[in-house]
C-alpha cells in the first residue's frame, strides 16, 4: 500500500516534468518554497529525485521476503547508485552530478536518505543471493562488510583530494589524474595484502578446527570400539549362563544369577552413560531439586563399591563434617557424580591403596574431595581430562575398561547444579577431585540471621 502511494505521487511529479500535466503535490507539501530566487528556477521536485521515488515505491511493492524474486534488490541498487552520485557531486563541489539540466538538484539529505533506503531494502532479505555474502556471519560476510565500506570511502576520498588540488591550482588535471591512479593502485595493493593476511588467518583457524574435529572423530571411533567390546562382554556372560542352564536342565544357582545380574548392570550403566551424553548435548536434562545432605548421598553411593574395593584390598574411607549444611540438588544426579568419581578412584588405585572422601563448607559452598593413592594422571592429559570420549593413557589396575564418558558427564552435571569441579594429580602418587556445590540459599540466610 505504501509503495503504491509513493509510485503514484512520484509518477505525477515525473509527468509534470515532461510538461504534459501540472501536479499539485509541490503546492500541497512545499507551498512556502516553490521558487528559488537565487537560481531563478521553480522549486519543484528534481527529476532524479522523482525517478528514485518511483523506483523506491516499485521496490517496496515487489519486495519478496522469500528471496526468490530479486527485482526489488536490483531496483535498490539503482536507487543507491543515484543517491551516491548526487551525494558525491556535493562532496566534490560539482552540482551537475546532483541534478539534471536546469532543474533543481537533489538535496544532500535526500541523497543520504536514498542510500539508507536502498540499504534497508537490500538487507530486508538477508538470505537473497545478491546480499547474502554481506549478511552472513561466516568469514565471507566478515570480509565483505570490512572491505566494501573501506574500498568505497577511500576511493571517494582519493578522488576528492585530487579534485580539491586541481580546483585550488595545486597541480594540473593530468597530474591530478596520475596522482589518483597511483594512490588508488597503492590502496588496492594494501587492500589485497590485508585480504590475503585475513584469509591466511581464517585458513589457520579452519585447519585447527578440522584437526579438532578429526581428533574428536578419532575419539568417537575409539569410544564406539570400547563400548562395542564392553557390551559384548556382558552379552557373552548371558550366553554362557543360558548354555549352562540348557546343559544342566536345572534351576539357576546363586552364582549364575549373580553373573547375570552383574552383566545386566554393566550394560545398563554403559547405555545410561550414552543417553546422558546425548541429553547433555541437546540440553534436555531436567533436574529435580530437593534439600539434601551430601553425606547421605555419598554413604549410599559408597555401599555397592565396597565389594570391588575389598576385592582389591583398598581402604574406602569417608570423613563427614561435624556440622553439615544442606544443599539444594538433584539426588539422583549427585549420586551419579560421586559414583563416577569413586568408581574411577577404585579402578585406578593399586591393591593395598586407599580412597578417602572428605567434606568441608566455606563461603556458601560445600566442597567434597575424592582423594586416592592411585596411578595418577599424566600432566599432558590434565587439560583434556573432562573431554568427551577421552581416555587417559593410565590403565586400570584390574584391567577395567570404560567409554571415556564418565568424567565428561560428571563435569556437566556439576555445572548444571551451579557448581565447579577441579582436579590435581601426580603420577604414581594419586589424584584429588574437588567438587564444589552451593549451599541452599535459605540456610545461608538463617545462619546470617
Number of C-alpha atoms within 10 A of each C-alpha: 9 10 18 16 13 20 24 14 17 25 19 18 26 23 15 17 18 10 9 9 12 13 19 13 15 16 12 9 10 13 12 10 13 15 14 12 10 6 11 10 13 14 19 22 23 21 23 22 26 23 19 24 23 25 23 26 25 20 25 20 17 16 20 17 13 11 19 11 14 20 14 23 28 16 23 26 16 16 27 22 17 22 29 19 16 26 24 20 17 18 14 18 15 14 17 14 18 25 20 14 8 12 17 22 21 24 18 17 11 14 26 16 14 22 21 15 17 25 17 13 20 26 17 16 22 18 18 20 14 16 18 17 19 21 19 15 11 10 14 14 16 14 16 15 15 12 15 11 11 13 15 10 11 13 16 14 14 17 21 17 15 23 20 16 16 17 14 10 10 12 15 13 15 10 14 19 15 12 17 19 14 12 16 17 12 12 16 14 12 12 15 13 12 13 15 12 12 14 15 12 12 13 12 12 12 12 12 12 12 12 12 12 12 12 12 16 13 13 18 17 13 17 20 14 13 16 20 12 14 20 18 14 15 20 17 13 18 20 13 15 18 14 12 14 15 10 9 9 9 9 8 14 10 9 10 18 13 12 17 20 15 15 21 16 13 17 19 12 12 18 13 12 18 16 12 20 18 13 13 17 11 9 9 10 14 10 14 11 14 13 13 16 16 25 20 12 17 21 13 13 20 20 10 12 15 16 12 13 23 14 9 18 15 21 17 20 14 16 12 17 12 8 8 15 21 21 22 19 24 19 19 12 19 19 18 19 22 22 21 16 21 23 17 18 28 28 22 24 26 20 18 12 18 20 22 17 22 16 20 17 17 11 8 16 20 22 21 24 22 22 23 28 24 26 22 21 22 15 11 9 13 13 9 12 19 22 16 19 23 22 22 16 9 12 13 19 15 13 8 11 14 16 23 23 21 27 20 20 23 22 19 20 23 19 14 17 18 12 17 18 19 12 17 14 20 15 14 14 13 21 24 22 18 20 23 23 24 21 23 19 13 12 14 15 9 8 8 7 6
